[in-house]
Amino acid sequence: MELLGSNFVMGVGGNPDVKRIMDAYTAMMPEVTTSWPGAGIGFAASVDQVRKLTFPVVFGERLLQPWELSGFSSAEEWWNWCRQDRTIAGEMALAVADLHDLTMGLDEVEHGAPAAITLWRMARSNIEDVANTLPTTFSHDSVIQPICMVAELSLKAALVWDGVDPQSFRRGKDGHNLSLLALRMAETRPHRDDTRVQAVVAALPPYVESRYKPAGLKRLQVVKLALGVQFIAASSLRRIASADLALQMENDEWPGPRQTFAL
């Protein structure tokens, strides 16, 4: 399936001058092969196996496939990692779409309300923390906090963009009430994602309590929550920016609609 038709992505067989610069930089600093942030960091999963995704810097035009943006060397390698399961491949492709919409959406609005942009950037930083942790460890209690923060920061960013005073979240008892924040976002900017956003939020463990004791979740549950909050971050920007690769994929009915969120 053709994934992108409007942008050429640096690092995926394009501008030879750019490639020479990247090769020279990699020779000087080899660690860039694992730490290069690109335009944004995210993740996708095959059941409980998580893969860090680096969304490359974009310019020019090229059509891309999901496996290319996922960092696989071939479609066959990607398909095998997805256990040759169409549903897993579909969910992974939609995770790539979420990363695309988050990255491109934030790039589109970056000169808007500064307080909202700061919150979205903080959400993206927490996504990067999750992307760096889940693929490499089965100890997952420590990643609950950044997962919860991705949801909270993204919801607050959307509200601040629409005029809510960011200081208002510090007053009262609802600053961490994610269900209320999601409801307020849905009321301000209704979207097709609202039902799933509420389902993800309802499944998140209490933010404050999870600081001090394990949430009691299995790894697969944590992986689903991580993907869910990445979806929330993307959805918060889909309401404002024009980037909406997820809709394009859903309308193409490949790989099919998102599954109902459930732990």
N, C-alpha and C positions, 0 to 999 in steps of 0.2 A: 504494500500500500504506500502511495506517495504521501509523505507526511508534511513536508514544507515546500511551498512553491514560491514563496516571496523572498526568502533570504538564503544566501550562501553562508555556510558556517565555517569559520576558521578552524583548521585542524582536520577537516574532512575533505581532503583532496582538492584544494582550491588554489588560491592565489600563490604562485610559486615564490614571490618575494616574501610573503608572510611566512611560508614554510621554511625558507632559508633562515629567517630571523629566529623562528621558533627552534629550529634545529641547533643553531648556534647557541641560543640561550640554554637549551637542554644540555648541550655538551659542557657548558660552563657550570650549570647548576642542575645536576641529574635529578634531584629531588622534585623538580617541577613536574615530572611525569606523574607523581602521586598527589602533589599539593596545588597544582594549577587550578585556580578557581573559575576560570572561564568567565562567562557572563552570569553564572549562577550554579549553585549546587543543589541537588535533590537526590531522590532515591526511587527505586522500584523494587518489586519483590516477586519471587516465585515461591509461593507458599510461605515458609518461614525464612527463606534465604533472601537476603537483602543485597542489592547492588547500588553502590554510589554512582550517581550520574553527574557529569559535568556538562552544563549547557554551554557550548562554545560561543565565542565572540562572533557576531554576524555582520556580514556585508556582502553585497552582490546577490546573485540568484542561483538557486539550485534546488532540485527535488531530493528529499531525504526519506529514508525508511526508518521505522522505529528502532531497528537493531543498530543503525548507525549512531543515532543519538544516545543509545544505551552503551556505546563503547565496545560492541562486539565486532569481531573481525569479519563475520559473515552472517547471513540470515540463518544458515544451518546451525551455527554456534548459538545464536539467540534462541532458535526454536528448541534446541536441546536443553538449554537452560530453563526454558519455560515448560520442560517435561513433555514437550510435544502435545500440550494441552491448549486448545483454542481459548478456553476461558481464562487461563493464566496469562496467555499471550495478550489477550484483550485487556485485562486489568493492568498489565505492565505497560501496554501502549497508552492507556489512559493516564497512567502515572507520568509518562513522558509528556503527554499533553498538558497535564497540570503544571509540570515544571516549565514548559514552554510559556503557558499563559501567565504564570507568576513572573517569570523573568522578563518577558516582553511587555507585560502589563506595567510592571514597576518601571521599566525603562521609559515607557510612554508617558507616565504621569510624574516622573521624578522631579519636575520643576513646579509641581503643584504645592499644596499645603505642606509646609516643612514638618510640622508636628506629625502629620499622618505618614509622611515618607519615612521619618525616623522610626516609627513603630513598625512599618513594613520591613524596613531594613533589619531591625532587631528580630523580627519573625524569621526572616531569611537566614540570619546568623544562627538562630536556634535550629532551623532545618539543617544547616550545615553540620551542627553538632550531632544531630541524629544520624545524618548520612555518614559521618566519620566513625560513629560508635556501633550501630547495629550490624553492619556487614562483618565486623571483626570480632565480636564478642557475643557470648550467650548470656552474659550477666547484664540484664536489661533494666533493673530497678532504677539505676541512675539516669536513664534516658527518659523516664516518665516526666521529669520536670521540664526539660526543653520541649517535649511533645505538648504538654499543657500550655507552655508559653507561646508556642506557635499559634495555637488557636486563639488565645487571649489577645495577643498583640495584633493579629490580623483582624479580628473582629473590632477591636478598638480603633485600628487604623481606618477602617471603612467608616466608622461613626465619626471620627475626627475629621475625615475628608468632607463629610456632609455637615460639618459645623458644630459638632459636640466639643465642648471645652475639655481638653485632655486632663485638666486638673480636677474635673468633676468625678473622675474615676477614683480619686483618692479620698473622696468624701462618702460617707455612708458605708453600708455593708455589702454592696453589690459589685464591688470592683472586680471580684473573681467569679461572679455569677455568670458563667459562660452561656447558660441557657437564656438568660435575660438579654445578654449582649447579642446573641444570635437572633433572638426575636426582634430586638430593636433594629438590627441591620436588615432583617427581612421586611420589616414594616417601612423602613426608609427607602430601600431599593429592592423590591420583590424580584426574585430570580428563580429559574427552574431548579437551581441547586438547593433551595431552602430546606426541603424535606430531609435531604441527606446531611446537610450541615447540622440540623437539629439532632439527627440520629447519632452522628459522630460525637457531638458535644455531650449528649446524654450518656454515652458510653465511657467518657473520660473519668478517671478517678478524681476525687477531691484534690485540688491543687495543693492546699496548705497541708492537709494530712499526709499526703504522699511525700512530703519533705522529710518526715521523721520516721516513717515505717513503710515496709514494702506494701505495694498495692495488691499483691497477691495475684498478679496476672501472669499467665503463661506467655512464652515468647511469641507465639503466633498471634495472641491477642494484642501484644504490644506492637507488633509489626502492622497489624490492621489499623490500630490507632494512629501510628506514625503516618501511614498512607492517608488516613482520614484527615489529619490536620494539614498535611500538604495540600489536600483537596480544598480545605477551608481557606487556606492562604490564597490559592489560585482563584477560588470563587469570589473572595473579597475584592479581587482586582478585576475579575471578569465583569463585575457590575459597573465598573467605572471606565476601564480601558477597552479598546477594540479587540485585543488579542483574545481569541476564543477557539483555539484548535480543538478543544474538547467537543464543542458543538459540531464542528466539521466532521469529526470522527463518529459522533453519535448519529448524525444525519446520514452518513455513509453506511451506517449499520455494520461497520467493521471497527472493532471486534464485537459490536453489540452494545446495548445499554449497560450502564454500571449496575453491578449487583447491589441488591439491598444491603445496606451496611448492618452488619450483625457480628457480635463477638461469639 
